[in-house]
């Protein structure tokens, strides 16, 4: 079976950064996207649920998966010069952080604020990953995917992807598209995005007066490393909760009673609130129940201190959601995909 390997009753403990001990009825590791139609046509796969997995850095398993986990392991980067911009086609299985560092090494700008985000390139458009004032959608030209409904290769333009805050058509139509490659357009020069979460201050600490993109990337690495726990050290999926977007009237009312509340203007009369601030103000930062906890370094991060089950981690997350809603009237939503959620 060239292009993929199959494993029955496969352990997923090493396949998710939350370090949850779960199993899949079948695990398919695929290394050639052209083999997807053949693989998906197997009766044992066609009749059961399918879950696409990258590095498992945006997923919480609340139990075993009674179906096929498809792990994208495809590799490859193709670069095409086009004047002052460069078009780059990247296979879904490439590591995101490796790709960002490669673009910086090529003298390209745009992705520097998104360095050190775990996961694969194929997962980036699904979540529309973002950090430090930048979203990946800004630099995506198109996404290539296998359309399981129409059984064909589909190329979705940026418009077709319907990107929104931590959202896309790939999340809104779960199971339909299997991302196989992402095409980026990156400039050689652009105005750097420095006005978010301490980047300017970090550059000043570094002694950098005229920053280049790689300086900004280094500053972001410093900031992330100080604030966010390393999944290699303690199980986590990065930011577990989205920053809630609420009516500006509610945000203004909250600001009156909570002047320290961090908030940013959004679109269509909405305001984005800091989920981390809400969680910390509700008293959950550093909370631990058994091996499930909220990081003492950053209130957005749900952590597995050892052998917490997915059910235990999800129960703690729900406790945080209930506590924040009771205190502030704001409902938090998870960023990761919750597999097995009832």
C-alpha positions as CSV (number, residue, x, y, z in Angstrom):
1,X,0.0,0.0,0.0
2,X,2.2,2.8,-1.3
3,X,1.4,6.2,0.1
4,X,-0.2,5.3,3.4
5,X,-0.1,2.9,6.3
6,X,-2.9,1.5,8.4
7,X,-2.9,0.6,12.1
8,X,-5.9,-0.9,14.0
9,X,-6.8,0.0,17.6
10,X,-4.1,2.7,17.4
11,X,-2.9,4.6,20.5
12,X,-3.3,8.4,20.2
13,X,-1.4,9.4,23.3
14,X,1.6,10.6,21.3
15,X,-0.6,12.1,18.6
16,X,-2.2,15.0,20.6
17,X,-0.4,17.7,22.6
18,X,-2.9,17.5,25.4
19,X,-1.4,14.1,26.1
20,X,-4.7,12.4,26.5
21,X,-4.7,8.6,26.4
22,X,-7.2,7.8,23.7
23,X,-7.4,5.2,20.9
24,X,-8.7,5.1,17.3
25,X,-10.4,2.1,15.7
26,X,-8.1,2.7,12.7
27,X,-5.2,5.1,12.1
28,X,-4.3,6.0,8.5
29,X,-0.9,7.7,8.1
30,X,-0.9,9.2,4.6
31,X,2.2,10.4,2.8
32,X,0.8,10.9,-0.7
33,X,-2.3,13.1,-1.1
34,X,-3.0,11.4,-4.5
35,X,-3.8,8.2,-2.6
36,X,-6.7,9.8,-0.6
37,X,-9.5,8.7,-3.0
38,X,-8.2,5.1,-2.9
39,X,-7.9,5.1,0.8
40,X,-11.3,6.7,1.5
41,X,-13.0,4.2,-0.8
42,X,-12.2,1.3,1.6
43,X,-15.5,0.0,2.9
44,X,-14.2,-0.1,6.5
45,X,-13.3,3.6,6.2
46,X,-16.3,4.8,4.1
47,X,-18.9,3.5,6.5
48,X,-17.4,5.0,9.7
49,X,-16.6,8.5,11.0
50,X,-13.4,10.2,9.8
51,X,-11.2,12.6,11.7
52,X,-8.3,14.4,10.1
53,X,-5.3,14.9,12.4
54,X,-2.2,17.0,12.0
55,X,0.0,17.3,15.0
56,X,-3.0,17.1,17.3
57,X,-2.2,20.6,18.8
58,X,-5.8,21.9,18.4
59,X,-7.8,18.9,19.7
60,X,-9.1,17.4,22.9
61,X,-10.1,13.8,22.9
62,X,-12.9,13.2,25.5
63,X,-12.8,9.5,24.7
64,X,-11.8,6.9,22.1
65,X,-12.6,7.6,18.5
66,X,-14.7,4.9,16.9
67,X,-13.7,5.5,13.3
68,X,-10.6,6.4,11.2
69,X,-8.1,9.0,12.2
70,X,-6.4,10.3,9.1
71,X,-3.0,11.7,9.9
72,X,-1.6,13.9,7.2
73,X,2.1,13.4,6.7
74,X,2.5,14.9,3.3
75,X,5.6,17.0,2.7
76,X,6.8,19.5,0.1
77,X,7.2,23.3,-0.5
78,X,7.1,24.9,-4.0
79,X,8.2,28.5,-4.5
80,X,7.3,30.8,-7.4
81,X,8.7,34.3,-7.8
82,X,6.2,37.0,-8.8
83,X,7.8,40.4,-8.7
84,X,7.7,41.8,-5.2
85,X,5.7,38.8,-3.8
86,X,6.4,35.1,-3.7
87,X,3.8,32.4,-4.1
88,X,4.4,29.3,-2.1
89,X,2.5,26.0,-2.3
90,X,3.0,24.0,0.9
91,X,1.9,20.4,1.6
92,X,-0.6,20.0,4.5
93,X,1.8,17.8,6.6
94,X,4.6,20.3,6.8
95,X,5.1,21.7,10.4
96,X,3.8,25.2,10.7
97,X,6.7,26.6,12.7
98,X,9.3,25.1,10.4
99,X,7.5,26.8,7.5
100,X,7.4,30.2,9.2
101,X,11.1,30.0,9.9
102,X,11.8,28.9,6.3
103,X,10.0,32.0,5.0
104,X,12.0,34.2,7.3
105,X,15.2,32.6,6.0
106,X,14.0,33.4,2.5
107,X,13.7,37.1,3.4
108,X,9.9,37.1,3.2
109,X,7.6,39.0,5.5
110,X,4.1,38.4,6.9
111,X,4.2,35.4,9.0
112,X,6.7,36.6,11.7
113,X,3.9,37.2,14.3
114,X,2.7,33.6,13.8
115,X,6.0,31.9,14.8
116,X,6.1,29.2,17.4
117,X,2.4,28.1,16.9
118,X,2.3,24.3,17.1
119,X,0.6,22.3,14.4
120,X,0.7,21.7,10.7
121,X,0.3,23.9,7.6
122,X,-2.9,22.0,6.7
123,X,-4.5,22.9,10.0
124,X,-3.7,26.6,9.8
125,X,-6.6,27.6,7.5
126,X,-9.1,25.4,9.3
127,X,-8.7,27.4,12.5
128,X,-7.6,30.6,10.7
129,X,-4.7,30.6,13.3
130,X,-3.8,34.0,14.7
131,X,-1.5,35.6,17.2
132,X,-0.1,39.1,18.0
133,X,-2.4,41.0,15.8
134,X,-2.1,38.7,12.7
135,X,-4.3,36.0,11.1
136,X,-3.0,33.5,8.6
137,X,-6.0,34.2,6.3
138,X,-4.3,37.5,5.3
139,X,-1.6,35.6,3.4
140,X,-3.6,32.7,2.0
141,X,-4.3,32.8,-1.7
142,X,-6.1,29.4,-1.9
143,X,-6.5,26.0,-0.2
144,X,-6.4,22.7,-2.0
145,X,-8.6,20.0,-0.5
146,X,-10.3,16.7,-1.2
147,X,-14.0,17.3,-1.2
148,X,-15.5,14.2,0.3
149,X,-19.0,15.2,-0.7
150,X,-18.3,15.7,-4.4
151,X,-15.4,13.2,-4.4
152,X,-13.0,15.5,-6.3
153,X,-10.1,17.8,-5.7
154,X,-11.3,21.3,-4.9
155,X,-9.3,24.5,-4.9
156,X,-10.9,27.1,-2.6
157,X,-10.0,30.7,-3.1
158,X,-9.6,32.9,0.0
159,X,-13.2,34.1,-0.5
160,X,-14.4,30.5,-0.7
161,X,-12.7,29.7,2.6
162,X,-15.0,32.2,4.4
163,X,-12.4,33.1,6.9
164,X,-13.5,34.7,10.2
165,X,-12.0,34.9,13.7
166,X,-10.7,31.4,14.5
167,X,-13.2,30.1,11.9
168,X,-13.5,29.0,8.2
169,X,-15.7,27.0,5.9
170,X,-13.6,24.0,6.9
171,X,-14.9,24.3,10.5
172,X,-18.4,25.2,9.5
173,X,-18.7,22.1,7.2
174,X,-16.8,19.6,9.3
175,X,-15.8,16.4,7.6
176,X,-16.4,17.7,4.1
177,X,-12.9,18.9,3.2
178,X,-9.5,17.3,3.7
179,X,-6.9,20.0,3.3
180,X,-4.0,18.7,1.2
181,X,-2.1,21.9,0.4
182,X,-2.1,25.6,1.1
183,X,-1.0,28.3,-1.3
184,X,0.4,31.5,0.3
185,X,1.3,34.9,-1.1
186,X,4.1,36.6,0.9
187,X,5.7,40.0,0.2
188,X,9.4,40.8,0.5
189,X,8.6,44.0,2.3
190,X,5.6,45.2,4.3
191,X,4.8,47.4,7.3
192,X,5.5,45.4,10.4
193,X,2.8,44.8,12.9
194,X,4.3,45.9,16.2
195,X,1.4,47.3,18.3
196,X,0.2,44.2,19.9
197,X,0.9,42.6,23.3
198,X,4.3,43.9,24.2
199,X,6.1,43.5,20.8
200,X,7.6,47.0,20.8
201,X,8.7,46.7,24.4
202,X,10.4,43.4,23.7
203,X,12.2,44.8,20.7
204,X,13.4,47.7,22.9
205,X,14.7,45.2,25.5
206,X,16.5,43.5,22.6
207,X,18.1,46.8,21.6
208,X,16.5,46.7,18.2
209,X,15.6,50.2,16.8
210,X,14.9,49.3,13.2
211,X,13.4,45.9,13.2
212,X,13.2,43.4,10.3
213,X,10.7,40.6,10.2
214,X,13.2,38.1,11.8
215,X,13.6,40.6,14.7
216,X,9.8,40.6,15.2
217,X,9.8,36.8,15.1
218,X,12.5,36.7,17.8
219,X,10.5,39.1,20.0
220,X,7.4,36.9,19.6
221,X,9.4,33.8,20.5
222,X,10.5,35.5,23.7
223,X,7.0,36.6,24.5
224,X,5.3,33.3,23.8
225,X,8.0,31.3,25.7
226,X,7.5,33.4,28.8
227,X,3.7,33.4,28.7
228,X,2.7,30.0,27.3
229,X,3.7,26.6,28.6
230,X,5.7,24.3,26.2
231,X,3.6,21.3,25.1
232,X,6.9,19.3,25.2
233,X,7.0,20.0,29.0
234,X,3.3,19.9,30.0
235,X,0.3,18.7,28.0
236,X,-1.7,21.6,26.5
237,X,-3.3,22.8,23.2
238,X,-2.2,26.4,23.5
239,X,-5.1,28.9,24.0
240,X,-8.1,26.8,24.9
241,X,-10.7,29.6,24.9
242,X,-11.5,32.1,22.1
243,X,-11.7,35.8,23.0
244,X,-15.4,36.4,23.2
245,X,-17.0,38.9,20.8
246,X,-19.9,40.6,22.4
247,X,-22.3,43.5,21.8
248,X,-20.5,46.8,22.5
249,X,-23.3,47.8,24.9
250,X,-22.4,44.7,27.1
251,X,-18.7,45.5,26.8
252,X,-19.3,49.1,27.8
253,X,-21.3,48.0,30.8
254,X,-18.6,45.6,31.9
255,X,-16.0,48.2,31.5
256,X,-17.9,50.5,33.8
257,X,-17.8,47.9,36.6
258,X,-14.5,46.5,35.6
259,X,-12.2,49.3,34.3
260,X,-9.2,47.0,33.9
261,X,-11.0,44.7,31.5
262,X,-9.0,44.4,28.2
263,X,-11.2,45.0,25.2
264,X,-10.7,45.8,21.5
265,X,-13.2,47.3,19.0
266,X,-14.5,44.7,16.6
267,X,-16.8,44.9,13.5
268,X,-20.6,45.4,13.2
269,X,-21.0,47.1,16.6
270,X,-19.2,44.3,18.4
271,X,-16.3,44.3,20.9
272,X,-13.7,41.6,21.5
273,X,-12.9,40.9,25.1
274,X,-9.9,39.2,26.6
275,X,-10.8,35.7,27.7
276,X,-7.6,35.5,29.7
277,X,-8.6,38.6,31.7
278,X,-12.1,37.2,32.4
279,X,-10.8,33.8,33.4
280,X,-8.2,35.3,35.8
281,X,-10.7,37.7,37.2
282,X,-13.1,34.8,37.9
283,X,-10.3,33.2,39.9
284,X,-9.5,30.2,37.7
285,X,-5.8,31.0,36.8
286,X,-3.6,28.3,38.3
287,X,-6.5,26.1,39.4
288,X,-5.8,22.4,39.5
289,X,-8.2,19.5,40.0
290,X,-6.3,16.2,40.0
291,X,-4.1,16.3,36.9
292,X,-6.4,18.8,35.0
293,X,-5.6,22.4,35.5
294,X,-5.5,26.0,34.2
295,X,-1.9,27.2,33.7
296,X,-0.5,29.5,36.3
297,X,1.4,31.2,33.5
298,X,-1.5,32.0,31.2
299,X,-5.2,31.8,32.1
300,X,-6.2,30.8,28.5
301,X,-4.3,27.5,28.7
302,X,-5.8,24.2,29.9
303,X,-3.0,21.9,31.0
304,X,-2.6,18.2,31.7
305,X,-0.3,17.9,34.7
306,X,0.1,14.1,34.1
307,X,-2.6,11.6,33.4
308,X,-5.8,13.6,33.2
309,X,-8.4,12.1,31.0
310,X,-10.0,14.1,28.2
311,X,-13.3,13.9,30.2
312,X,-11.6,15.4,33.3
313,X,-10.0,18.2,31.2
314,X,-13.3,19.0,29.5
315,X,-15.1,19.0,32.8
316,X,-12.7,21.6,34.1
317,X,-13.1,23.7,31.0
318,X,-16.9,23.6,31.5
319,X,-16.4,24.7,35.1
320,X,-14.4,27.7,33.8
321,X,-17.1,28.5,31.2
322,X,-19.8,28.4,33.9
323,X,-17.8,30.5,36.3
324,X,-17.1,33.2,33.8
325,X,-20.7,33.3,32.7
326,X,-22.0,33.6,36.2
327,X,-19.5,36.4,37.1
328,X,-19.7,38.4,33.9
329,X,-22.6,37.2,31.8
330,X,-20.2,36.2,28.9
331,X,-20.0,32.7,27.4
332,X,-16.6,31.4,26.5
333,X,-16.1,29.0,23.6
334,X,-13.3,26.5,23.1
335,X,-10.7,27.0,20.4
336,X,-9.8,23.3,19.9
337,X,-12.0,20.7,18.4
338,X,-13.6,18.6,21.1
339,X,-13.7,15.0,19.8
340,X,-16.5,13.0,21.5
341,X,-18.2,16.0,23.0
342,X,-21.8,15.2,23.9
